[in-house]
Amino acid sequence: MSAGPTSYPVIPPGVSDFREAGAEAAAGWQSPEASEVTLVPTHCCYCGVQCGMYLKVDGEGHVFGVEPSAHDINKGKLCPKGVTAYQQVDHPDRLLHPLVRDAGGGELRPASWDEALDRVAAEIRRIQDAYGPDAFGVYSGSSLVTENTYLMGKFARVALKTKHIDYNGRLCMVSAAAANKKAFGIDRAANPWQDMLSTQVVLLAGANVAECFPVMSHYVWGARDRGAKLIVVDPRETPLARTADLHVPLRPGTDAAFFAAVLHAIDRDGRIDEAFIAERTVGWHDVRETIGGWPPSRAAEICGIDAELIERTATIWGTAERAMAFHARGIEHQIQGVENALSIINLVLATGQIGAEGKGYGTITGQGNGQGGREHGQKADQLPGARDIENPEHREFIADYWGIDEAELPHAGVSAVELVHLMETGDVRGFLALCNNPFVSMPNATRIERCYDQLEFHVQIDFFLSETAARADVVLPCTTWAEEGGTTTNAEGRVILRHKAAEPPGEARPDWWIVGQIAERLGAGDRFSFGSIEQIFEELRGASRGGVADYSGITYERLEQTGGLFWPVPGEDHPGTPRLFEERFNFPDGKARFNVVEWREPAEPVDAEYPTRLTTGRTVAHFLSGNQTRRIGALVEQTPRPWIEVHPSLGFAPGDPVRVITRRGEITLPALVTETIREDTVFVPYHWAGAVAANLMTVDALHPVSRIPEYKVCACRIERGSEITPSPPPPNPPGEGVGGAESLTTTDLRQPSAPQGRGTSDA
């Protein structure tokens, strides 16, 4: 890692990594030569890689720059989003005061904290007194630190006493989580990414790593530098796919058929690890019978590929001594997302490619705390420590720990999209949400807005005025990641520590303070009387003790000393668990479970009226709903507006207006003409709002188990359009002293332009 400009040393002399700096690094280190600059070690606020970085803080306490750190995760590398992440901290669009909409309607106006919080508490009491505790819902997020995800689960169930809480990881990781629990008994990546440097094959399915998780790419390149082969399974020829030993461009929605045929070919050729299957698994016989009906010729027809690609995949994987498989939203955002993940796990188990260095399996989390955010109680069906909310022993443990009667603890609620749909029926009449933007992120967006219109009261907690927050009755300004600190758990299962670098601007307050103030007004303040984020972590440690996701042996001091610990960590003398399953899986008998998978059609198959498959995903410059990245000038200039990716055979020229129509909505976008996408498939990135929101078109079909939406495939038709749909600018906060300057967004998003950059099949 470069030391950077001499006036801004990245780390103290003689210290090779911030992990060695201990308490000095935690407080921020000041150079004698540049005493006005403090360098605070932390981690990026965006994807699940969680790159280490130093935030530069000037003498007045303002964050003004960033340097990558030499942390084990990223080794001095940052992506375009990480490099510019600091710009959101003092952005002119920051919310600086609570905003309230008067009962008679009108615009949001600045208010005092007491007025805003009193209004929130009064509306909660009014709605719950009239309609019952479950009439008020909570929607949380996976960009929060783990302390706050724990807090939100406790707040909903103890302060509000509602069963209706879920989180935006429901739109992201739950299919992988369900598959992991079915197969392994635990939901976590099996290996640290460092193991890729010891493998002979890396398989990536539905994961555009180079754009969605750019710094993860250096592990893939490290594997290839050591001779490993790369297989990429994706409808689009993504940047890594262009360099792969084998790219399999299957039709969206056919992954389970493909992997069944690969396993068929491996079994047919005698490349199954019979000893591993006998000693360490259960259920192979039934899977073997099922894949017997999936010869490569059958799957090839369904997948729209040559059968030779299936055979080559089987040969490369089946002949490797050490192989690793990874997947992301491309295979998970489907009504068979759990089955898709299980079909890859079946392949891994049948060939014994798990439980050792260079042998493994992992799911790539999209949000920064996508792993930690689904472990400690903000999921509809979960309690801290990844406990099951319907398990009597788990309920008794947590109720006792929280000091309530087990009968007072609500049971499981519904998933995120279903929670919003309950607004239509009047089952949910009030809503508190933070760290999410459903008007952009949820499928069938027109219905989502219609649902919100039925609410009697809506409060949103955020640091920018998102499209969803702009429609709320009360908006409460919170801190960014740089102003709070706390822990996250990255895609490897490594718990890491962020440090607070600055004070929040204006009257913005930490999430935990806001939630605690509401709880106090509801009469539950004694259970939320935290004075710091670390105090919440100390409570979380105890709540997780003995659970599947056991953090009880993790302390802030240990995280500072080590740079991160892989859970489970059941004691303070425990070193952590970087590699799971070396000796046993997380079932009583220690054996993994094979699961029978049968491919089925997507919820919305193509037909004569809608003959093309639409898939959606990310682009490298933006993140999720774009509420943060659509305000950063450099990122907007790189990718100012969405586009539609089409194959040349469809007859469009670059920049032509292309009208995309589904059964729910339509938009007209400029064409990005490329041979890297299938002829029967089109792609639209989803980071934009309003009239160009991709989710105006997506189907809100949900997986029967994970309840994840099928973002990755729906039927559409495309036509030559007359005029490209204008992109709206990000919303600016109303009111004096709340923001609204021209800000760092320098490109006018309202002007149609040719697409820049590339998209991805990963969400």
VOGU-3710 file (C-alpha; in Angstrom, 3 decimals, decimal comma):
1> msagptsypv> 0,000/0,000/0,000  1,238/3,451/-0,824  1,803/5,657/2,184  0,003/8,488/0,398  1,000/12,156/0,575  3,687/12,792/3,176  1,462/15,289/4,984  -1,191/12,603/5,501  0,572/9,490/6,787  -1,767/6,524/6,661
11> ippgvsdfre> -0,488/4,795/9,792  2,031/5,639/12,503  5,714/4,899/11,802  6,620/1,306/12,526  3,034/0,073/12,346  2,363/-2,177/9,339  -1,416/-2,334/9,717  -4,067/-0,590/11,791  -4,647/-3,855/13,621  -1,291/-3,286/15,319
21> agaeaaagwq> -2,128/0,269/16,317  -4,566/-0,846/19,034  -6,071/1,911/21,120  -4,111/4,616/19,264  -5,771/3,606/16,004  -9,153/3,392/17,655  -8,913/7,002/18,765  -7,353/8,164/15,495  -3,656/8,973/15,154  -2,261/12,466/14,670
31> speasevtlv> 1,012/13,044/12,866  3,353/15,575/14,492  4,030/16,917/10,992  0,330/17,353/10,239  -1,371/17,743/13,586  -4,468/19,170/11,958  -5,174/15,832/10,237  -6,485/12,739/12,013  -6,632/9,352/10,304  -9,406/7,145/11,654
41> pthccycgvq> -9,423/3,413/10,790  -12,763/2,064/9,651  -14,413/0,012/6,905  -16,390/0,967/3,804  -20,127/1,594/4,065  -21,109/-0,205/0,864  -20,904/-3,889/-0,191  -20,187/-7,066/1,743  -16,449/-6,983/1,053  -16,141/-4,320/3,798
51> cgmylkvdge> -12,781/-2,926/2,697  -10,566/-1,390/5,341  -9,886/2,327/5,010  -8,782/5,430/6,884  -11,017/8,484/6,925  -9,131/11,798/6,886  -10,492/14,262/9,420  -9,376/17,894/9,529  -8,756/20,023/12,597  -12,389/21,131/12,697
61> ghvfgvepsa> -13,657/17,561/12,767  -14,776/17,307/9,131  -14,186/14,165/7,068  -12,490/15,310/3,872  -10,799/12,283/2,319  -9,973/8,601/2,443  -6,968/6,296/2,216  -7,175/2,527/1,712  -5,703/0,436/4,503  -3,606/-2,695/4,254
71> hdinkgklcp> -6,288/-4,732/5,982  -6,351/-8,442/5,159  -9,680/-7,998/3,386  -8,671/-5,483/0,710  -4,878/-5,135/0,994  -4,770/-1,463/0,026  -7,478/-1,526/-2,646  -10,752/0,395/-2,930  -13,412/0,509/-5,654  -14,918/3,705/-7,179
81> kgvtayqqvd> -17,647/3,772/-4,551  -15,221/3,255/-1,679  -12,943/6,025/-2,907  -15,827/8,518/-2,875  -17,765/7,200/0,143  -16,489/9,973/2,409  -18,276/12,578/0,255  -21,655/11,654/1,695  -20,604/12,630/5,232  -20,650/16,443/4,778
91> hpdrllhplv> -22,852/16,398/1,701  -25,125/19,437/1,289  -28,154/17,137/1,032  -27,696/15,793/4,574  -30,783/15,954/6,735  -29,959/18,328/9,602  -33,267/18,616/11,483  -36,351/16,476/12,102  -39,070/17,063/9,514  -42,795/16,884/10,205
101> rdagggelrp> -45,819/16,997/7,941  -48,791/18,571/9,662  -51,848/16,381/10,214  -53,778/18,212/7,516  -51,100/17,476/4,903  -48,827/19,931/3,149  -45,041/19,934/2,885  -42,534/18,576/5,351  -41,242/21,320/7,640  -38,388/21,493/10,166
111> aswdealdrv> -39,369/20,634/13,734  -37,733/20,137/17,108  -36,768/16,663/18,266  -39,376/16,789/21,019  -42,155/17,685/18,588  -41,140/14,971/16,109  -40,608/12,228/18,693  -43,783/13,086/20,584  -45,691/12,869/17,315  -44,201/9,456/16,534
121> aaeirriqda> -45,000/8,049/19,981  -48,528/9,466/19,944  -49,280/7,946/16,543  -47,915/4,563/17,591  -50,121/4,588/20,682  -53,166/5,771/18,742  -52,872/3,107/16,055  -52,064/0,251/18,423  -54,822/1,214/20,858  -57,340/1,219/18,007
131> ygpdafgvys> -56,188/-1,779/15,980  -53,806/-3,834/18,126  -50,001/-4,022/18,424  -49,520/-5,744/15,058  -51,078/-2,800/13,217  -47,727/-1,024/13,469  -44,859/-2,420/11,403  -41,080/-1,953/11,429  -38,831/-2,251/8,405  -35,098/-2,262/9,124
141> gsslvtenty> -31,933/-2,697/7,059  -28,634/-4,471/6,438  -26,552/-1,348/5,973  -26,903/-0,778/9,703  -24,177/-1,902/12,077  -25,005/-5,150/13,833  -25,652/-3,363/17,122  -28,522/-1,475/15,511  -29,920/-4,541/13,747  -30,081/-6,220/17,159
151> lmgkfarval> -31,661/-3,104/18,620  -34,391/-2,966/15,970  -35,500/-6,535/16,632  -35,656/-5,865/20,340  -37,413/-2,511/19,817  -40,162/-4,024/17,672  -40,846/-6,919/20,009  -40,309/-5,284/23,408  -41,234/-1,609/22,931  -43,869/-1,940/20,192
161> ktkhidyngr> -44,828/-5,556/20,993  -45,488/-6,138/17,294  -44,732/-9,259/15,307  -44,384/-7,183/12,161  -40,690/-6,537/11,673  -38,497/-7,507/8,756  -35,456/-6,083/6,993  -34,258/-5,236/3,506  -31,965/-8,257/3,381  -35,227/-10,001/2,508
171> lcmvsaaaan> -34,663/-8,504/-0,947  -31,110/-9,786/-1,042  -29,758/-12,721/0,956  -32,586/-14,836/2,367  -32,597/-17,497/-0,353  -28,925/-18,190/0,307  -29,592/-18,178/4,046  -32,420/-20,697/3,729  -30,307/-22,985/1,543  -27,355/-22,825/3,931
181> kkafgidraa> -29,531/-23,773/6,881  -31,183/-26,622/4,994  -27,861/-28,082/3,865  -25,387/-27,157/6,609  -27,524/-26,208/9,607  -25,880/-22,800/9,736  -25,994/-19,675/7,592  -22,473/-18,469/6,881  -19,810/-18,717/4,190  -17,799/-21,893/4,654
191> npwqdmlstq> -14,355/-20,417/3,960  -12,342/-17,223/4,176  -11,672/-15,777/0,732  -7,964/-16,346/1,293  -8,713/-20,014/0,550  -9,200/-19,093/-3,108  -5,428/-18,818/-3,378  -5,209/-22,560/-2,682  -7,942/-23,795/-4,996  -7,802/-25,185/-8,534
201> vvllaganva> -11,268/-24,073/-9,689  -13,382/-21,019/-8,874  -17,025/-21,189/-9,958  -19,061/-17,958/-9,898  -22,812/-18,217/-10,506  -25,002/-15,141/-10,891  -22,274/-12,930/-9,435  -20,770/-10,034/-11,376  -17,851/-9,746/-8,992  -15,792/-7,255/-11,014
211> ecfpvmshyv> -18,532/-4,615/-10,824  -20,535/-5,401/-7,699  -17,668/-6,490/-5,419  -14,618/-5,158/-7,302  -12,064/-5,714/-4,552  -13,079/-9,365/-4,280  -11,688/-9,695/-7,801  -8,126/-9,684/-6,522  -8,800/-13,015/-4,797  -10,063/-14,463/-8,083
221> wgardrgakl> -7,043/-13,094/-9,945  -4,787/-14,437/-7,206  -6,274/-17,885/-7,726  -5,786/-17,639/-11,486  -2,192/-16,458/-11,062  -1,617/-19,740/-9,230  -3,166/-21,776/-12,033  -6,825/-22,024/-11,005  -9,499/-22,233/-13,685  -12,489/-19,882/-13,647
231> ivvdpretpl> -16,078/-20,851/-14,559  -18,700/-18,092/-14,754  -22,408/-18,978/-15,039  -24,396/-15,893/-16,035  -26,772/-14,818/-18,830  -24,426/-11,910/-19,551  -20,752/-11,946/-20,406  -19,666/-9,912/-17,409  -16,117/-8,499/-17,115  -14,782/-11,587/-15,323
241> artadlhvpl> -16,707/-13,862/-17,679  -14,824/-12,344/-20,623  -11,585/-13,651/-19,140  -12,904/-16,956/-17,796  -11,823/-20,396/-18,909  -15,512/-21,127/-19,373  -18,527/-18,825/-19,564  -21,983/-20,429/-19,489  -24,589/-17,907/-20,766  -27,712/-19,748/-19,670
251> rpgtdaaffa> -31,249/-18,323/-19,872  -32,387/-16,450/-16,746  -34,351/-18,744/-14,468  -32,775/-22,048/-15,557  -29,914/-22,404/-13,040  -31,289/-25,432/-11,193  -31,647/-27,350/-14,461  -28,052/-26,521/-15,403  -26,511/-27,653/-12,108  -28,607/-30,832/-12,028
261> avlhaidrdg> -27,161/-31,742/-15,425  -23,609/-30,921/-14,332  -23,993/-33,231/-11,351  -25,561/-35,870/-13,631  -22,465/-35,805/-15,839  -20,083/-35,948/-12,878  -21,940/-38,925/-11,419  -22,126/-40,642/-14,814  -18,367/-40,334/-15,231  -17,583/-41,749/-11,789
271> rideafiaer> -16,248/-38,519/-10,306  -18,364/-38,531/-7,145  -16,533/-38,601/-3,790  -18,191/-41,705/-2,411  -16,156/-41,711/0,819  -17,063/-38,127/1,684  -20,725/-38,785/0,895  -20,813/-41,872/3,114  -18,959/-40,337/6,038  -20,222/-36,776/6,099
281> tvgwhdvret> -23,626/-36,460/4,380  -27,236/-37,650/4,403  -29,686/-37,930/1,503  -27,473/-38,607/-1,524  -29,565/-41,537/-2,778  -32,635/-39,385/-3,452  -30,609/-36,659/-5,146  -28,844/-39,233/-7,307  -32,206/-40,576/-8,459  -33,418/-37,075/-9,311
291> iggwppsraa> -30,352/-35,994/-11,299  -30,617/-39,261/-13,215  -33,443/-37,575/-15,111  -31,287/-34,592/-16,071  -28,908/-35,569/-18,873  -27,035/-32,596/-20,368  -29,143/-32,716/-23,524  -32,358/-32,048/-21,578  -30,901/-29,201/-19,524  -29,204/-27,656/-22,557
301> eicgidaeli> -32,547/-27,228/-24,289  -34,109/-25,581/-21,226  -31,069/-23,384/-20,579  -30,659/-22,352/-24,220  -27,013/-23,434/-24,393  -24,914/-26,116/-26,039  -24,732/-29,346/-24,042  -20,965/-29,194/-24,441  -20,858/-26,324/-21,925  -22,456/-28,605/-19,337
311> ertatiwgta> -19,980/-31,368/-20,110  -17,011/-28,997/-19,872  -18,226/-27,614/-16,544  -18,567/-31,162/-15,216  -15,071/-32,072/-16,383  -13,358/-28,985/-14,957  -15,111/-29,259/-11,597  -15,165/-33,050/-11,401  -11,440/-33,511/-12,048  -10,246/-30,834/-9,617
321> eramafharg> -8,691/-31,847/-6,323  -9,760/-28,542/-4,782  -12,638/-26,372/-5,987  -14,719/-23,500/-4,597  -18,163/-22,210/-5,621  -19,677/-18,783/-4,994  -23,010/-17,274/-5,921  -24,962/-14,055/-5,493  -28,252/-12,460/-6,424  -28,261/-13,675/-10,025
331> iehqiqgven> -29,366/-17,142/-8,898  -31,019/-16,084/-5,624  -33,496/-13,456/-6,877  -35,876/-16,090/-8,185  -38,918/-17,995/-6,964  -36,583/-20,995/-7,022  -33,650/-19,107/-5,479  -33,335/-21,505/-2,536  -33,362/-24,475/-4,896  -30,746/-22,847/-7,130
341> alsiinlvla> -28,427/-22,440/-4,168  -29,122/-26,004/-3,025  -28,305/-27,335/-6,480  -24,824/-25,806/-6,176  -24,462/-27,124/-2,628  -25,405/-30,609/-3,904  -22,572/-30,318/-6,420  -20,136/-29,243/-3,703  -21,150/-32,048/-1,329  -21,236/-34,805/-3,930
351> tgqigaegkg> -17,632/-34,066/-4,907  -16,385/-33,513/-1,357  -15,367/-29,949/-2,104  -15,918/-28,461/1,330  -14,372/-28,413/4,785  -10,709/-27,924/3,882  -8,355/-25,257/2,591  -9,149/-24,528/-1,050  -12,377/-26,542/-0,862  -15,508/-24,582/-0,143
361> ygtitgqgng> -18,613/-22,615/-0,816  -19,730/-19,063/-0,195  -22,569/-16,630/-0,729  -21,542/-13,081/-1,611  -23,487/-10,565/0,453  -24,621/-7,452/-1,370  -25,030/-5,009/1,519  -22,213/-4,035/3,846  -23,713/-5,925/6,762  -25,754/-8,395/4,774
371> qggrehgqka> -24,357/-11,208/6,939  -24,549/-9,587/10,387  -27,874/-8,006/9,493  -29,545/-11,404/9,246  -28,162/-12,908/12,457  -29,442/-11,040/15,501  -33,166/-10,602/15,382  -34,481/-8,118/12,836  -35,732/-10,866/10,512  -39,411/-11,722/10,789
381> dqlpgardie> -38,672/-15,251/12,003  -35,510/-14,750/14,011  -34,134/-13,924/17,460  -30,550/-12,936/18,401  -27,822/-15,481/17,806  -29,662/-16,671/14,665  -32,225/-18,338/16,892  -35,638/-19,467/15,649  -38,488/-17,323/16,965  -40,832/-20,347/17,002
391> npehrefiad> -38,441/-22,610/18,938  -39,691/-22,748/22,565  -36,192/-23,022/24,045  -34,926/-20,123/21,948  -37,924/-17,992/22,903  -37,469/-18,762/26,593  -33,766/-17,853/26,511  -34,269/-14,470/24,828  -37,378/-13,553/26,830  -35,494/-14,255/30,030
401> ywgideaelp> -32,478/-12,277/28,813  -34,682/-9,305/27,927  -36,584/-9,534/31,191  -40,009/-10,228/29,751  -42,398/-13,142/29,955  -42,115/-15,581/27,061  -45,827/-15,148/26,360  -45,204/-11,435/25,732  -42,701/-12,190/22,961  -44,464/-11,936/19,576
411> hagvsavelv> -44,309/-14,807/17,133  -43,109/-14,642/13,527  -44,453/-11,942/11,260  -44,420/-11,766/7,486  -41,641/-10,931/5,038  -40,768/-7,412/3,875  -42,773/-7,273/0,645  -45,741/-8,962/2,301  -45,454/-6,476/5,166  -45,883/-3,601/2,724
421> hlmetgdvrg> -48,738/-5,415/0,991  -50,537/-5,603/4,362  -50,934/-1,830/4,129  -53,395/-2,438/1,275  -55,685/-4,502/3,459  -55,448/-2,276/6,543  -53,675/-4,936/8,602  -50,721/-2,543/8,894  -51,690/1,108/9,440  -48,499/2,617/10,852
431> flalcnnpfv> -44,903/2,098/9,769  -41,413/2,921/11,045  -38,517/2,316/8,699  -34,811/3,037/8,471  -31,959/2,281/6,109  -34,201/1,409/3,159  -35,982/2,948/0,174  -38,844/0,656/-0,923  -40,186/3,039/-3,585  -37,070/2,153/-5,592
441> smpnatrier> -36,022/-1,223/-4,209  -39,229/-3,282/-4,057  -40,780/-5,068/-7,061  -43,895/-3,839/-8,843  -43,192/-0,314/-7,611  -46,592/1,114/-8,553  -48,262/-1,280/-6,138  -45,704/-0,422/-3,440  -46,534/3,285/-3,662  -50,248/2,467/-3,598
451> cydqlefhvq> -49,694/0,465/-0,403  -47,894/3,336/1,318  -50,734/5,659/0,351  -53,026/3,605/2,598  -50,968/4,210/5,753  -52,343/6,376/8,523  -48,830/7,227/9,722  -45,320/6,736/8,346  -42,002/7,665/9,977  -38,680/7,246/8,161
461> idfflsetaa> -35,182/7,454/9,670  -32,424/8,393/7,208  -29,547/10,799/6,572  -30,726/11,731/3,060  -34,294/12,386/1,963  -34,914/9,271/-0,136  -37,874/8,898/-2,475  -39,650/6,945/0,275  -38,736/9,357/3,075  -40,071/12,275/1,018
471> radvvlpctt> -43,561/10,757/1,388  -43,344/10,198/5,170  -45,259/12,065/7,866  -42,140/12,380/10,028  -38,498/12,145/8,938  -35,824/11,734/11,622  -32,215/12,622/10,649  -29,657/9,990/11,595  -25,903/9,508/11,340  -23,814/8,058/8,544
481> waeeggtttn> -21,436/5,178/9,138  -18,600/7,646/9,769  -20,415/9,245/12,704  -21,470/6,209/14,701  -19,013/3,286/14,754  -19,952/-0,308/15,526  -19,500/-3,760/14,010  -20,428/-5,381/10,740  -19,908/-8,916/9,462  -18,593/-9,235/5,942
491> aegrvilrhk> -19,332/-11,832/3,276  -16,727/-14,219/4,719  -18,364/-14,210/8,167  -15,632/-11,949/9,570  -16,813/-9,522/12,262  -14,996/-6,187/11,887  -15,052/-2,865/13,734  -15,836/0,569/12,346  -14,664/3,602/14,309  -16,445/6,894/14,711
501> aaeppgearp> -14,616/9,597/12,747  -16,792/12,704/13,167  -19,716/14,222/15,002  -23,041/14,280/13,134  -23,980/17,593/11,510  -26,804/19,818/12,687  -29,278/17,956/14,854  -28,711/14,514/13,304  -28,539/11,764/15,919  -27,434/8,091/16,033
511> dwwivgqiae> -30,008/5,446/15,167  -29,776/3,925/18,636  -30,459/7,278/20,304  -33,524/7,885/18,121  -34,937/4,423/18,801  -34,222/4,768/22,518  -36,076/8,077/22,668  -39,145/6,552/21,024  -38,989/3,562/23,387  -38,813/5,908/26,398
521> rlgagdrfsf> -41,943/7,738/25,240  -43,685/4,371/24,936  -42,798/3,430/28,504  -39,977/0,994/27,687  -37,020/3,326/28,177  -35,492/1,187/30,940  -34,751/-1,555/28,392  -33,183/0,873/25,891  -31,085/3,103/28,135  -27,880/2,724/26,163
531> gsieqifeel> -25,227/5,410/26,337  -23,070/4,187/23,450  -22,970/1,760/20,559  -20,508/-0,418/22,508  -23,017/-0,870/25,324  -25,440/-2,337/22,800  -22,728/-4,709/21,574  -22,117/-5,905/25,122  -25,808/-6,781/25,427  -25,770/-8,442/22,006
541> rgasrggvad> -22,852/-10,644/23,104  -24,942/-12,082/25,907  -28,027/-12,452/23,754  -26,067/-14,441/21,176  -24,353/-16,719/23,696  -25,054/-20,354/22,886  -26,795/-19,493/19,630  -25,732/-20,555/16,154  -24,261/-17,091/15,516  -22,345/-16,867/18,796
551> ysgityerle> -20,587/-13,511/19,276  -20,123/-13,888/23,036  -16,323/-14,110/22,803  -15,968/-11,023/20,616  -14,999/-7,680/22,154  -14,157/-4,337/20,585  -10,640/-4,699/21,991  -10,161/-8,069/20,298  -11,448/-6,694/16,993  -8,962/-3,810/17,206
561> qtgglfwpvp> -6,130/-6,215/17,934  -6,945/-8,761/15,245  -8,634/-6,778/12,483  -11,644/-9,096/12,715  -12,857/-12,437/14,047  -14,856/-15,110/12,225  -17,896/-16,229/14,193  -18,782/-18,402/16,010  -16,557/-17,150/18,838  -18,014/-18,793/21,962
571> gedhpgtprl> -15,422/-17,462/24,433  -12,895/-14,693/24,825  -10,070/-17,223/24,553  -11,556/-18,677/21,338  -9,646/-17,717/18,147  -12,705/-17,599/15,924  -13,727/-19,948/13,119  -12,404/-18,862/9,709  -13,191/-22,203/8,080  -16,390/-24,024/8,956
581> feerfnfpdg> -17,088/-27,742/8,483  -13,545/-29,068/8,801  -14,824/-31,727/11,170  -18,611/-31,539/11,246  -21,676/-29,727/9,963  -24,125/-27,951/12,233  -26,619/-30,775/12,725  -26,800/-33,080/15,769  -25,224/-35,937/13,797  -22,602/-33,618/12,278
591> karfnvvewr> -23,602/-34,500/8,711  -24,610/-32,223/5,845  -27,946/-32,689/4,084  -28,419/-33,215/0,384  -31,677/-31,689/-0,851  -33,701/-32,882/-3,833  -34,158/-30,067/-6,347  -36,536/-30,067/-9,289  -36,340/-27,190/-11,750  -39,570/-25,320/-12,482
601> epaepvdaey> -40,530/-22,442/-14,750  -40,235/-18,846/-13,490  -43,391/-17,238/-12,140  -43,874/-15,427/-15,428  -42,739/-17,515/-18,431  -42,326/-15,853/-21,806  -45,198/-16,127/-24,273  -46,273/-14,716/-27,630  -47,232/-11,341/-26,115  -44,142/-11,020/-23,897
611> ptrlttgrtv> -41,464/-13,106/-25,632  -38,287/-11,692/-24,025  -36,750/-12,170/-20,577  -36,005/-9,068/-18,512  -33,315/-9,257/-15,823  -32,098/-6,478/-13,530  -29,082/-5,667/-11,388  -26,308/-3,276/-10,454  -23,736/-1,158/-12,198  -20,290/-0,495/-10,757
621> ahflsgnqtr> -20,843/3,198/-9,976  -24,023/2,869/-7,937  -25,396/1,046/-4,931  -28,864/-0,344/-4,198  -31,578/2,318/-4,552  -28,988/5,015/-5,355  -30,029/7,190/-2,408  -26,351/7,653/-1,560  -24,489/7,223/-4,850  -26,836/9,284/-7,052
631> rigalveqtp> -25,666/12,299/-5,027  -21,922/11,821/-5,618  -20,751/13,734/-8,688  -17,958/11,402/-9,788  -20,273/8,391/-9,677  -23,101/10,217/-11,449  -20,713/11,352/-14,180  -19,520/7,781/-14,655  -23,071/6,402/-14,910  -25,625/9,214/-15,136
641> rpwievhpsl> -28,750/7,257/-16,070  -30,074/3,742/-16,713  -30,065/1,975/-20,066  -31,322/-1,220/-21,636  -28,759/-3,773/-22,696  -29,757/-5,514/-25,958  -28,144/-7,907/-28,406  -27,239/-6,540/-31,898  -29,579/-9,055/-33,535  -32,550/-7,066/-32,195
651> gfapgdpvrv> -31,811/-4,285/-34,673  -31,165/-1,286/-32,438  -28,302/1,168/-32,767  -26,428/2,487/-29,702  -28,492/5,145/-27,947  -31,750/4,317/-29,731  -34,854/4,699/-27,541  -36,058/1,212/-26,603  -39,437/0,750/-24,946  -39,511/-2,071/-22,383
661> itrrgeitlp> -43,001/-3,287/-21,458  -44,137/-5,836/-18,869  -47,551/-6,609/-17,421  -46,931/-4,012/-14,684  -45,236/-1,058/-16,326  -42,956/0,300/-18,994  -40,047/2,679/-19,522  -38,123/3,859/-22,591  -34,350/3,785/-22,224  -31,322/4,300/-24,486
671> alvtetired> -29,970/1,092/-26,007  -26,611/-0,306/-24,983  -25,999/-2,666/-27,893  -23,641/-5,492/-26,998  -22,907/-9,081/-27,948  -22,306/-9,896/-24,284  -25,982/-10,596/-23,607  -28,236/-13,351/-24,899  -30,518/-12,574/-27,848  -33,605/-13,564/-25,824
681> tvfvpyhwag> -32,692/-11,488/-22,741  -32,479/-7,785/-21,906  -30,937/-6,128/-18,866  -31,792/-2,898/-16,992  -29,909/-1,570/-13,926  -32,147/-0,706/-10,986  -30,526/2,174/-9,058  -32,778/4,940/-10,367  -36,153/6,201/-9,191  -39,355/7,615/-10,579
691> avaanlmtvd> -40,268/7,089/-14,216  -37,050/5,143/-14,958  -37,211/2,766/-11,985  -36,588/-0,785/-13,167  -38,935/-2,032/-10,481  -41,885/-0,461/-12,242  -41,629/-3,554/-14,430  -40,545/-6,402/-12,141  -42,915/-9,071/-10,874  -43,694/-9,333/-7,145
701> alhpvsripe> -43,819/-13,123/-7,106  -42,112/-14,478/-3,971  -40,227/-17,677/-3,206  -42,510/-19,942/-1,126  -39,894/-20,385/1,636  -37,501/-17,417/1,604  -40,137/-14,943/0,338  -37,516/-13,271/-1,840  -38,873/-11,490/-4,944  -38,134/-12,727/-8,455
711> ykvcacrier> -36,195/-9,686/-9,639  -34,014/-11,643/-12,032  -36,578/-12,836/-14,547  -39,922/-11,666/-15,848  -41,530/-11,666/-19,280  -41,336/-8,473/-21,326  -41,491/-7,205/-24,872  -39,377/-4,490/-26,419  -40,267/-1,996/-29,103  -38,651/0,987/-30,757
721> gseitpsppp> -39,549/3,978/-28,612  -40,149/7,570/-29,614  -38,569/9,448/-26,699  -36,271/8,340/-23,887  -37,884/8,593/-20,456  -36,192/11,425/-18,510  -34,400/10,504/-15,286  -35,394/12,554/-12,236  -32,670/14,124/-10,075  -32,261/12,922/-6,490
731> pnppgegvgg> -34,788/14,553/-4,162  -33,491/17,514/-2,174  -34,651/18,097/1,384  -37,155/20,900/1,957  -36,935/23,614/4,537  -34,429/26,169/5,709  -31,131/24,775/6,897  -31,956/21,210/5,883  -29,947/21,021/2,683  -30,859/21,338/-0,953
741> aesltttdlr> -27,746/22,906/-2,451  -26,538/21,955/-5,912  -24,324/19,557/-3,974  -21,751/17,223/-5,416  -24,049/15,935/-8,134  -22,758/17,698/-11,223  -24,557/15,865/-14,001  -28,126/16,792/-14,895  -29,910/13,439/-14,709  -32,929/14,893/-16,480
751> qpsapqgrgt> -31,144/15,009/-19,826  -31,241/11,806/-21,898  -27,773/10,559/-22,660  -26,084/7,511/-24,037  -25,447/4,905/-21,346  -22,053/4,819/-19,728  -20,494/1,920/-17,905  -21,892/-1,589/-17,700  -24,483/-3,347/-15,647  -24,589/-6,631/-13,833
761> sda> -26,808/-9,579/-13,207  -26,118/-9,318/-9,496  -28,257/-7,326/-7,095
//
